[in-house]
Amino acid sequence: QEGSCVSILVCTSESERTYRFGHLTFQEFLAASFVAHLKKPAAIWAALHRDARQAINAQWNREVLFFSAGMMDEDTFVGFAKLLVGKDDGSGVLCALVKELGQR
């Protein structure tokens, strides 16, 4: 649509000076950048799996996982992939996630 734009930050309350991201993708990208630079697989796991009731591959984490996998150096990705495979409960869900992350 002509004249429309997406702002990185959108003011939600001028009086309280609160803002939100104009699109969820900005938040996901910034979270992924933080995660990818952690380097240690256990720290990456902890950052992505803060709520033990929610699966690491839950919809809310998926884009962050994919973005961060693309930003990780090879050694970090391999270490994180090994950690995920080691945490698989036999269902194959985490192994499938590693395969999907590697393909992107």
N, C-alpha and C positions, 0 to 999 in steps of 0.2 A: 504494500500500500504506500502510495507516494506520501512523503513527509513523515513517515513513521520511523522510529528508531528504537533500539534497545540500549538502555543505559546500564553500565556496570553496576552502579549503586542507585537505588531508588529510595527516596525519603519516605518513610512511613509515618513519621510524626515530627513536624518542625519544632513543636514546643519541647519535645523530649529528645530531639536530635537523634532519632533512631533511623536506621537504614536497613535495607535488605538487598541482596543481589538481584539484579534485573532478570536473571535467568539462573536456574539451578546449576547449569553447566559451569558457570563461573566458580561457584562454591565447590563443585566436584573437582574441577581442575586444580584449584588451590589446595584442597585437601590432599589430592593425589601427589602434588608436588612436595608437600610436607612429608607424606608417607614414603615416597621414593627416595628421599634424601636421608632417611633414618639409617639405611645400610644394614642394620642387624635384623635378621629374619624374626627373632623374637620380639623386637621392638615394633616391627611392621605388623606382626600378628596382633600385638597388644593395641596398637592404634586403630586397627580395623575391626577388632573384636572386643570393644569395650563393654558391650552388653552381652553377657554369656547366654542370655535367653534368645538372642538373635543369631542366626547363622551368618558366618562370614560372607557367604555368597548371597545374602538377602538382597532383594531388589534395591534397597537404599544404599548398599555398598558397591553394587555392580560397576557402575561407571567409574567410581573411585578406583576400584581394583584394576579395571582395564586401562585407565589413564596412567596409574602408577606403574603398572607392569611395563608400559611403553617408555616410561621415564627412567626406569631402573637400569643401572649398568648390568652387564651380563652376570657377573659374580653375585650381585645382590639378588637378581631374579632367580638364578639357579638355587641359591641358598633358601630363598623364600619358597620356591617350588618344592624343594626337598622337605621343608618344614610342613607344608600343606599335605604332601603325600603321607608323611609320617603321622599326621593328625587325622587322616581319613579313618572313619569308624567301620570300614568294611563295606559301606554302601557304594563306594566309588564316586560319591558326589564331589569330594575335594580333588580326586584324581582327574575327574572330568573337567573341573574348573581349571586345573593346571594346564591341561591340554588346550582348553579354550583360550586361556591367557597367552600361551605360547604361540598360538596361531594368529593372534592379532598383532 
